[in-house]
Amino acid sequence: MVKKKSFVMLVLTVALVVFVIGCSGTKTMTSSDSVAKGGKVKVVVWGLDPMAIGSGNKDMIDEFNKSHPNIELVTQAMPGSAGYDTQDLSKLTAAIAAGSPPDVVNLNGPFIMEVASRGILMPLDDMIKSSDLDLSKFYEYTVKQMSFKGHVWGLPGGMDDRILYYNKDMFKQAGLDPNTPPKTWDELLDYSKKLTVMNGDSYEQIGFIPNFGNSWLYLYAIQNNGKFLDDEGKKVLLNSPENVEALEFMVKGYDILGGAQKLNAYSSSFQSGANDPFLSGKVAMVINGNWALTDLLRFAPNLNFGVAMPPTPTGGDFKTWSGGWAWGVPKGTKHPQEAFEVTKWLTTEGPKFQAEGAAKYNKSQNRTYIPAWTANIDLNQYLTKTYIEPLDNTNVKNAINFSADAMKNSISLPVSPVGQLLWSEHARAIDEAIYHKGNPQDILDAATKKVQAELDKFWSSNTSLN
């Protein structure tokens, strides 16, 4: 979900673009630039691939153009790229500087504020207020991700969360109650040892790998009530005692099973799809996203598994974290109102038609369709009623519903102008700690110092946002 681009290059690129924008005039638009045949206003969207097989994207696009007589949604691959990935912000900022940005762009939700804080996006507040869009229909933390300094800079689209999956049959074989998953960190480590089976010096199966699947230090830190920034967003708290304890727990999780080098050498052979290690019985417990249920239903529909909230230090106050994607309107668009209408539709009505198209494709392939969750509560209820309730696999259906309920106890990634750097330093800290390249306190101290320096630079050079 998170793309790790060079933060320094991002800052330099954006600074150059802001300078160019300030020194250049506005490009004169011709009628062919802005109006499609039949008098429709063309709204160019980056990040929506109509050719993605089985995605339902084309069905959604066609429905929009059919139901909006005055607007044509036109998808476009990012210039100079191999496809529809929009995370290379240098191309977006270059398009803005040239006076020809897309009208709508799909961005990594947790980092949309980082993009907005550098003048790349338009605030949407006025258009939200003048429309009938009710932001309370979105999960609260997804709107928080879009918000910065009193403005909303995007609308949240697809989203996810993370839960604990565990193999009940493997629990029975280890003498554990298959209906009692671990609730505390200590229980998780104890279960991990009991569920790990060795053949000499080699693993036959592993109980639990702390950073396998999709958990990261973020998950363990928020479970320990850790924070990464202060409430003003100006002080980095990556090295707080709560976060240090969380990283120490991750290290312990590796060490009790032979260490990161040995575990990661074994897990390097893991594959996806039908050969996923959880589905094939090589891993007994994994913290993973709700997207994992699609492969589970397709490749291991009869797997005897259970789900639970990820264990916490105390066995209570369960939390998880969410990422996702969002739609923003780049600065300099020639059609802000029409762009907002597209953005609004893509986060409210559009996914219904996307799901319908994807479901038809899956049926043609003799597969069962599981829709992706959105940030819109009403949409999720519609998708559940239409596609989840009719499922005849009770175990999978219960897991899907559990994942949806878990979103109520989910926390987003830190909203910060240096969010990507914070992410990359947090990830680097995990690797250094589990490989014992230093103690967790010193590693997080160094990471905090690095991120704080960039955060201070940002605030000192963006005084208008103070």
FENPELIN-V551476 format. One record per backbone hydrogen bond with DSSP energy under -0.5 kcal/mol. CO is the residue of the C=O (numbers start at 1). NH is the residue of the N-H. Records with the same first field share a line. If there is no record, write none. Layout:
CO = NH, NH
This chain:
1 = 3
3 = 5
6 = 10
7 = 11
8 = 12
9 = 13
10 = 14
11 = 15
12 = 16
13 = 17
14 = 18
15 = 19
16 = 20
17 = 21
18 = 22
19 = 23
20 = 24
21 = 24
30 = 33, 34
31 = 35
34 = 42
36 = 39
37 = 40
40 = 36
41 = 72
42 = 44
43 = 74
44 = 103, 104
45 = 76
46 = 106
48 = 50
49 = 52
52 = 55
56 = 60
57 = 61
58 = 62
59 = 63
60 = 64
61 = 65
62 = 66
63 = 67
64 = 68
67 = 69
68 = 71
70 = 41
71 = 73
72 = 43, 74
73 = 75
74 = 45
76 = 47
78 = 81
83 = 78
87 = 89
88 = 91, 92
89 = 93
90 = 94
91 = 95
92 = 96
93 = 97
94 = 98
95 = 100
96 = 99
104 = 46
105 = 107, 328
107 = 109, 326
108 = 111
109 = 112
111 = 115
112 = 116
113 = 117
115 = 118, 120
116 = 119
120 = 331
124 = 128
125 = 129
126 = 130
127 = 131
128 = 131
133 = 135
134 = 137
135 = 138
137 = 377, 378
139 = 142, 143
140 = 144
141 = 145
142 = 146
143 = 146, 147
144 = 147
146 = 153
148 = 151
151 = 148, 153
152 = 124
155 = 327
157 = 375
158 = 325
161 = 290
163 = 165, 288
164 = 308
165 = 286
166 = 168, 306
167 = 171
168 = 172
169 = 173
170 = 174
171 = 176
172 = 175
176 = 178
177 = 180
183 = 312
184 = 188
185 = 189
186 = 190
187 = 191
188 = 192
189 = 193
190 = 194
191 = 195
192 = 196, 207
193 = 196
197 = 204, 205
199 = 201, 202
202 = 199
205 = 197
206 = 284
207 = 285
208 = 210
209 = 212
212 = 214, 287
215 = 219
216 = 219, 220
217 = 221
218 = 222
219 = 223
220 = 224
221 = 224, 226
222 = 225
228 = 237
230 = 233
235 = 230
237 = 240
240 = 244
241 = 245
242 = 246
243 = 247
244 = 248
245 = 249
246 = 250
247 = 251
248 = 252
249 = 253
250 = 254
251 = 254, 255
252 = 256
254 = 257, 259
255 = 258
259 = 263
260 = 264
261 = 265
262 = 266
263 = 267
264 = 268
266 = 269
267 = 270
271 = 277
272 = 275
273 = 276
275 = 271
276 = 280
277 = 282, 283
278 = 281
282 = 206
284 = 167
286 = 165, 288
287 = 214
288 = 163
289 = 292
290 = 293
291 = 294, 295
292 = 296
293 = 297
294 = 298
295 = 299, 300
296 = 300
300 = 303
303 = 305
304 = 168, 169
306 = 166
308 = 164
312 = 185
320 = 411
322 = 413
323 = 160
324 = 109
325 = 157
326 = 107
327 = 155
328 = 105, 330
329 = 122
330 = 333
335 = 339
336 = 340
337 = 341
338 = 342
339 = 343
340 = 344
341 = 345
342 = 346
343 = 347
344 = 347
345 = 348, 350
349 = 352, 353
350 = 353, 354
351 = 355
352 = 356
353 = 357
354 = 358
355 = 359
356 = 360
357 = 361
358 = 362
359 = 363
360 = 364
361 = 365
362 = 365, 367
363 = 366
373 = 159
375 = 139, 377
376 = 380
377 = 381
378 = 382
379 = 383
380 = 384
381 = 385
382 = 386
383 = 387, 388
384 = 388, 389
388 = 391
392 = 394
393 = 397
394 = 398
395 = 399
396 = 400
397 = 401
398 = 402
399 = 403
400 = 404
401 = 405
402 = 406
403 = 407
404 = 407
405 = 408
406 = 409
407 = 410
409 = 320
411 = 322
414 = 416
416 = 419
418 = 422
419 = 423
420 = 424
421 = 425
422 = 426
423 = 427
424 = 428
425 = 429
426 = 430
427 = 431
428 = 432
429 = 433
430 = 434
431 = 435
432 = 437
433 = 436
434 = 260
439 = 443
440 = 444
441 = 445
442 = 446
443 = 447
444 = 448
445 = 449
446 = 450
447 = 451
448 = 452
449 = 453
450 = 454
451 = 455
452 = 456
453 = 457
454 = 458
455 = 459
456 = 460
457 = 461
458 = 462
462 = 465
463 = 466
